[in-house]
Amino acid sequence: MAAIVLDHVTKVFPGDVVAVNDLSLEIRDGEFMVLVGPSGCGKSTILRILAGLEEVTAGEIYIDGRQVTDLPPKDRDIAMVFQNYALYPHMTVEQNLGFGLRLRRMPKEEIRRRVLEAARILGLEDL
């Protein structure tokens, strides 16, 4: 995993449509983080910016302390899962939340702890 910093990132689309406005965010190495919000709030735009699929209008992006704002996607050493394919209907909510962590061969106890915390934050404990 890697530390990620978004420093005053803004994305404005043609027609002066502001998708992301002055976002500053730090995600520590190994930290489990979830972006949640209503449709159209900029979640997917933030992920696309991080992956290098969208250019920022302003601000900087750092991955493990390395400034990557202007690097093409292939040089960022990061992957993006598109949201339409991110949930697996044959899996439980818990299995879906922990899927990426299992792929990284994280210990089962740590996966369970992180999944339970994410479920609590999202109000999904009963699912």
C-alpha positions in Angstrom: 0.0 0.0 0.0 1.1 3.6 -0.2 0.5 7.0 1.5 -1.7 9.3 -0.5 -2.0 13.1 -0.2 -4.4 15.3 -2.1 -3.3 18.9 -1.5 -5.9 21.6 -2.4 -7.2 19.6 -5.4 -9.8 21.2 -7.6 -11.4 19.9 -10.7 -13.6 22.1 -12.9 -15.2 20.6 -16.0 -16.1 22.6 -19.1 -19.0 25.0 -18.5 -17.5 25.9 -15.1 -18.9 22.8 -13.5 -17.0 22.3 -10.2 -16.7 18.6 -9.4 -14.1 18.9 -6.7 -13.4 22.1 -4.8 -10.2 22.6 -2.9 -10.0 19.0 -1.4 -7.1 18.3 0.9 -6.9 14.7 2.2 -4.2 12.5 3.7 -4.5 8.7 3.7 -1.7 6.9 5.6 0.1 3.9 4.3 -2.1 0.8 5.1 -5.1 2.9 6.2 -8.5 1.6 5.1 -10.5 4.6 3.7 -14.0 4.8 2.2 -15.4 7.6 0.1 -19.1 8.0 0.7 -21.5 10.6 -0.5 -24.5 11.3 -2.7 -24.5 10.9 -6.5 -22.7 13.7 -8.2 -20.6 14.8 -5.2 -17.2 14.0 -6.8 -16.3 10.6 -5.4 -15.6 9.0 -8.8 -13.9 12.2 -10.0 -11.5 12.0 -7.0 -10.7 8.4 -7.8 -10.2 9.1 -11.5 -7.9 12.1 -10.6 -5.9 9.9 -8.2 -5.5 7.2 -10.9 -4.5 9.8 -13.5 -7.5 9.4 -15.7 -8.6 13.0 -15.1 -6.3 16.1 -14.9 -6.6 18.4 -11.9 -7.5 22.1 -12.5 -5.5 23.0 -9.4 -3.7 21.3 -6.5 -1.2 18.5 -6.2 -1.3 14.7 -5.7 1.4 12.7 -3.9 1.8 9.0 -3.7 4.4 7.9 -1.1 5.8 11.4 -1.0 6.3 11.5 -4.8 4.5 14.3 -6.6 2.4 12.5 -9.4 0.0 15.3 -10.4 1.2 15.4 -14.0 2.3 11.7 -14.4 0.3 9.5 -16.8 -1.6 6.6 -15.2 0.9 4.0 -16.2 3.6 5.7 -14.1 1.6 6.1 -10.9 1.7 2.4 -9.8 -1.9 2.5 -8.8 -5.0 0.7 -10.0 -8.7 1.7 -10.1 -11.7 -0.6 -9.9 -14.7 0.9 -11.6 -17.7 1.1 -9.3 -20.1 -0.8 -11.5 -17.9 -3.9 -11.1 -16.8 -3.3 -7.5 -19.6 -5.1 -5.8 -20.2 -8.8 -6.2 -23.8 -9.9 -5.8 -22.9 -13.4 -4.7 -20.9 -12.1 -1.8 -22.2 -10.7 1.5 -21.6 -7.1 2.5 -18.8 -8.2 4.8 -17.2 -10.2 2.0 -17.5 -7.3 -0.5 -15.9 -4.8 2.0 -13.0 -7.2 2.7 -12.4 -8.4 -0.8 -9.5 -6.1 -1.7 -7.8 -6.7 1.7 -8.1 -10.5 1.1 -6.4 -10.1 -2.3 -3.5 -8.4 -0.5 -3.3 -11.4 1.8 -3.9 -9.3 4.9 -4.3 -11.4 8.1 -7.9 -12.5 8.7 -8.1 -10.8 12.1 -7.0 -7.5 10.6 -9.5 -7.8 7.7 -12.3 -8.5 10.1 -11.3 -5.5 12.3 -11.2 -3.1 9.3 -14.4 -4.4 7.8 -16.3 -4.1 11.1 -15.0 -0.5 11.5 -16.0 0.5 8.0 -19.4 -1.1 8.5 -19.9 0.8 11.7 -18.9 4.1 10.1 -21.3 3.4 7.1 -24.1 2.2 9.3 -24.0 -1.3 7.8 -23.5 -3.4 10.9 -26.8 -5.1 10.6 -26.2 -6.2 7.0 
